Amino acid sequence: MNLFRLCGDLSHLVAIIILLLKIWKTRSCAGISGKSQALFAMVFCTRYLDLFFSFISLYNTSMKIIYISCSIGTCYLIFMKFKPTYDSNHDTFRVEFLLGPCVILALVLNHSFTVTEILWTFSIYLEAGAILPQLFMMSKTGEAETITSSWWWFDGLLSDVGMVDGLILPKIPGTRIQIEKGSTKTLPWTWSEQIAQIIHFSPFSS
């Protein structure tokens, strides 16, 4: 565990807490794309399947459980508890056009052709585009709430830190990147995913 990875995890955790508190305090999910949150839940559920058969550290396991629980909890608040406040009329991004290419890429470009590796790789591709429904929704409404933007800013910070962790540190002598399952190999498509996320989040990272 390096400092950049820790900062990335904490920034993402802060983003999740901000979003959950916003929904719970206002009793509303207005301005939030349920499709984006569902995609993020899918990202974490497919990425962290190794929870059932691999243990790296207490910190690692705890963060995975928190990410999965919070993402599913967010979907519950949007689609069930506060469903009357969910703006489905503007949340109309065609997610099948995102899921299809991610599935194909995961089957073609992966570290090894096993179920867990394909799902992990799928989550990498999907994470790069999971924010698109939120972007599409905001382009239709023409506005972004302050708290929603704060969530976006902290999630964007995760991408910036991830870029440093994934691209810069491995170039420095004496350092190495560690990705899921303890691998020390930096995969080219993880770079592409970080770059795509930074582009998506850049309007709210400045």
Disulfide bonds with the S-S distance in Angstrom:
none
